[in-house]
Amino acid sequence: MSEFNKYFINKFKTPETFDGGVAKLIFQFMAEEDGKIDEVKILRGLDKKTDLYIIDILKNSIPWIPVENGGKKVRSLFTIAITIKIQEEVADSSITK
């Protein structure tokens, strides 16, 4: 999962339509026996454009290591939540006490 996190963080760019604050995105997908991502669904998104962007990132994801059941590779359903948080930049970082 950590390799996927690195992949997603490197690929995902905060959309211009995001007005700041915090947003929680929830998506679901099937990891196939060969490790490819399929059947991506956005359960909670930001907007149509961002949802399609996330689907594209997921479908082009690095292959997953398939789950095995009884020594046989099987399809697996994953649900993942991602929190987007934009912090305001401080123009003057000097603090006077």
N, C-alpha and C positions, 0 to 999 in steps of 0.2 A: 504494500500500500504506500510506503514511503516513496518509492520510485514514481508512482502515479501522482502523488502530491507534488513532487518536484516538477514533473512534466506539466501538470495543470498550472502551477504557479508561473512557470516559464512561458506558457502559451497564452494564458488569460490576461487580457488588458482591460482595465476598468472602463466600461462604456461611458461615452460622453454624456449620455442621458442620465447617468447616475448623479443625483444631486447631493451626494454626501451622506454622512451618517452611517448607519449600519443596515445591511440587507442580508437576509439569510436565503440562500438558494438551495433547493432540494431537487435532486434528480435521481433517476433510477435507470438502470441498464442491465442487459444480460451479457455476461462474459461467456463466450462460446467455448466449446471443447478445444478449439485451436488458439484460444486466448484473445480473439478479436471481440470488439465491443459491438453490440447490436441492440435493437429495440430500445433506444434511448427515449426516455420520457422526462419532461420537466414537470415536477410536481408543484414546485413553487419557484417562479422566476421573477425577473425584473420587468421585461417587456419583450415583445415578439422578436425584435432584432437581436437582443442579447440571448434569448432562449435558443435561437437558431445558431448563433455563434458558439454557444456552449455545446450544442449537439454536434456541431462540426468538430470541435476540439476533441470531444469524446470519441467520435467515430474514427478519428485519425490517431487515437491514443496508441501509445506503446502497447504491445501485446501483454495481456495478463497471464499469470501462471494459472492454468486451469485447476479448479478444485477436483479432487479425486474422491470417489466414493467406491469402496471395495476394490481399489486398484484401477478403476476405470475413470477416465476424465469425463466430467459432466458439466452441463450448462449451469450457471449460477446467477442468481438475481442479486444485484447490489443496489442499495439506496444510500446516497451520500449527501451530506449537507455541507455547504460551504458558506462561510460568513465573509462578506465584503465590508471592510471598514475603511473609510477615508478620514484621515486625520488632517486637520488644518495645519498648514505650515506657519510657523511663527516667524514673523519678519525680523524681529530683533530678539536674539536668544540670550542677550545679557540681562541678568536679573540683579536688581539693586536691593540690598537688605537695609 
